[in-house]
Amino acid sequence: MRVSILFWVGFHLFIFTMLALDLGVFNKKAHKIAVKEALMWSSVWITLAFLFNIFIFLQFGKIQALEFLTGYVIEYSLSVDNIFVFILIFTYFSVKPQYQHKILFWGIIGALIMRGIFIFTGVALISRFHWIVIIFGGFLVFTGIRMLFQKDTNEVDPEKNGLVKVFRKFFPVTDAIHGDSLLIRHNRRLMATPLFIVLLVIESSDLIFAVDSIPAVLAISKDTFIVYTSNIFAILGLRSLYFAVSGIMSIFRYLKVGLAMVLTFVGLKMLASFFHFEVPILLSLGIIVTILFISIIASVLIKKKESLPDLLER
């Protein structure tokens, strides 16, 4: 699918305008994001994604629109795993709620750049070396199976993070947090604050997640514009999703099983494509949505020791 440079420019102008309004107008002052506000922003980003999906349908056709929607659903669902990690990171560093939005904002800016590099590289490799879909597909199947049987971990140790280790060797870090500042000047010396370290940990964790999620969307579409835009919309909705559901994540304990099955399915789909067996995109979307729906319903209906009201009171 050939996309005019005007579409690329227009898309990025729109995205950066929304981000500028988000940080510069609506969240200019550091404050705790309430669930109501987070749900509102979640609905805004989801609505924008669906409006863009309609634009894809009108401009490029039904298949491309279905590919965008499927890619968006996969990415948005996989981003739930990021939320688990964000909770652990913020808890470990005792980051106050009013500072979390700014860290996630800059974290997502970094994620946009990294995802863009991953996507363009991945599409170029598949276009040039078709056999590489076996590697990507096999990796997704392996990751899905590993996630299915992997025990949950509640530990985050930034001191073992390679990026943080290297950064500390070359850049001074303050002992105390200075408001919501990431960098400060002390005695004419530029220093990073602990919040900047938090940002580095979040960026490195997103890099790990990208290794799983990008091949998953490439199993749905090989079109750079579709893969890139669906990924970006999912990432942009991640912050508001975090503030909306971080307090009740433990309710959806079977969602990880669903995500593992989705990764395994798209991995098998990618492997099948190497042998020129293509699963129809509408069928793929139906299977993915069904898996996620069943995992969410199972999480809600199958009772645990804690009741929903107890969790909501936290």
ChimeraX attribute file (.defattr): number of C-alpha atoms within 10 A of each C-alpha:
attribute: neighborCount
match mode: 1-to-1
recipient: residues
	/A:1	10
	/A:2	8
	/A:3	12
	/A:4	8
	/A:5	9
	/A:6	9
	/A:7	11
	/A:8	12
	/A:9	10
	/A:10	10
	/A:11	14
	/A:12	13
	/A:13	12
	/A:14	11
	/A:15	13
	/A:16	12
	/A:17	11
	/A:18	14
	/A:19	16
	/A:20	14
	/A:21	12
	/A:22	14
	/A:23	16
	/A:24	11
	/A:25	10
	/A:26	10
	/A:27	15
	/A:28	12
	/A:29	13
	/A:30	15
	/A:31	14
	/A:32	15
	/A:33	18
	/A:34	13
	/A:35	17
	/A:36	11
	/A:37	14
	/A:38	19
	/A:39	18
	/A:40	14
	/A:41	19
	/A:42	21
	/A:43	15
	/A:44	13
	/A:45	21
	/A:46	17
	/A:47	12
	/A:48	14
	/A:49	22
	/A:50	16
	/A:51	12
	/A:52	19
	/A:53	23
	/A:54	16
	/A:55	13
	/A:56	20
	/A:57	16
	/A:58	12
	/A:59	11
	/A:60	14
	/A:61	12
	/A:62	14
	/A:63	15
	/A:64	21
	/A:65	21
	/A:66	21
	/A:67	25
	/A:68	29
	/A:69	23
	/A:70	24
	/A:71	28
	/A:72	27
	/A:73	20
	/A:74	27
	/A:75	25
	/A:76	23
	/A:77	22
	/A:78	24
	/A:79	23
	/A:80	20
	/A:81	14
	/A:82	17
	/A:83	19
	/A:84	16
	/A:85	19
	/A:86	22
	/A:87	17
	/A:88	16
	/A:89	21
	/A:90	19
	/A:91	12
	/A:92	14
	/A:93	14
	/A:94	9
	/A:95	18
	/A:96	14
	/A:97	14
	/A:98	15
	/A:99	19
	/A:100	22
	/A:101	22
	/A:102	22
	/A:103	22
	/A:104	21
	/A:105	18
	/A:106	16
	/A:107	20
	/A:108	23
	/A:109	15
	/A:110	19
	/A:111	22
	/A:112	18
	/A:113	11
	/A:114	15
	/A:115	22
	/A:116	19
	/A:117	12
	/A:118	18
	/A:119	23
	/A:120	15
	/A:121	13
	/A:122	20
	/A:123	19
	/A:124	14
	/A:125	14
	/A:126	15
	/A:127	14
	/A:128	10
	/A:129	10
	/A:130	12
	/A:131	14
	/A:132	16
	/A:133	24
	/A:134	18
	/A:135	13
	/A:136	24
	/A:137	27
	/A:138	17
	/A:139	19
	/A:140	28
	/A:141	24
	/A:142	16
	/A:143	18
	/A:144	25
	/A:145	16
	/A:146	13
	/A:147	19
	/A:148	16
	/A:149	10
	/A:150	10
	/A:151	8
	/A:152	8
	/A:153	9
	/A:154	9
	/A:155	10
	/A:156	17
	/A:157	10
	/A:158	18
	/A:159	10
	/A:160	9
	/A:161	14
	/A:162	11
	/A:163	15
	/A:164	18
	/A:165	12
	/A:166	10
	/A:167	14
	/A:168	12
	/A:169	9
	/A:170	8
	/A:171	10
	/A:172	13
	/A:173	19
	/A:174	14
	/A:175	9
	/A:176	9
	/A:177	14
	/A:178	14
	/A:179	12
	/A:180	19
	/A:181	15
	/A:182	18
	/A:183	16
	/A:184	15
	/A:185	9
	/A:186	10
	/A:187	7
	/A:188	7
	/A:189	9
	/A:190	13
	/A:191	17
	/A:192	23
	/A:193	21
	/A:194	20
	/A:195	26
	/A:196	20
	/A:197	19
	/A:198	23
	/A:199	23
	/A:200	20
	/A:201	24
	/A:202	24
	/A:203	21
	/A:204	18
	/A:205	16
	/A:206	22
	/A:207	17
	/A:208	11
	/A:209	15
	/A:210	21
	/A:211	15
	/A:212	18
	/A:213	23
	/A:214	23
	/A:215	26
	/A:216	29
	/A:217	28
	/A:218	25
	/A:219	24
	/A:220	26
	/A:221	22
	/A:222	18
	/A:223	19
	/A:224	19
	/A:225	19
	/A:226	25
	/A:227	28
	/A:228	23
	/A:229	21
	/A:230	24
	/A:231	26
	/A:232	22
	/A:233	21
	/A:234	23
	/A:235	21
	/A:236	23
	/A:237	22
	/A:238	24
	/A:239	23
	/A:240	24
	/A:241	24
	/A:242	24
	/A:243	24
	/A:244	21
	/A:245	17
	/A:246	16
	/A:247	15
	/A:248	13
	/A:249	16
	/A:250	15
	/A:251	20
	/A:252	16
	/A:253	16
	/A:254	18
	/A:255	25
	/A:256	21
	/A:257	19
	/A:258	25
	/A:259	24
	/A:260	22
	/A:261	22
	/A:262	26
	/A:263	29
	/A:264	25
	/A:265	21
	/A:266	25
	/A:267	30
	/A:268	19
	/A:269	22
	/A:270	30
	/A:271	24
	/A:272	17
	/A:273	17
	/A:274	15
	/A:275	10
	/A:276	9
	/A:277	11
	/A:278	13
	/A:279	15
	/A:280	11
	/A:281	17
	/A:282	13
	/A:283	10
	/A:284	19
	/A:285	18
	/A:286	11
	/A:287	14
	/A:288	21
	/A:289	18
	/A:290	14
	/A:291	17
	/A:292	22
	/A:293	14
	/A:294	14
	/A:295	20
	/A:296	19
	/A:297	13
	/A:298	15
	/A:299	17
	/A:300	16
	/A:301	8
	/A:302	10
	/A:303	11
	/A:304	11
	/A:305	5
	/A:306	10
	/A:307	11
	/A:308	14
	/A:309	8
	/A:310	8
	/A:311	13
	/A:312	10
	/A:313	8
	/A:314	7
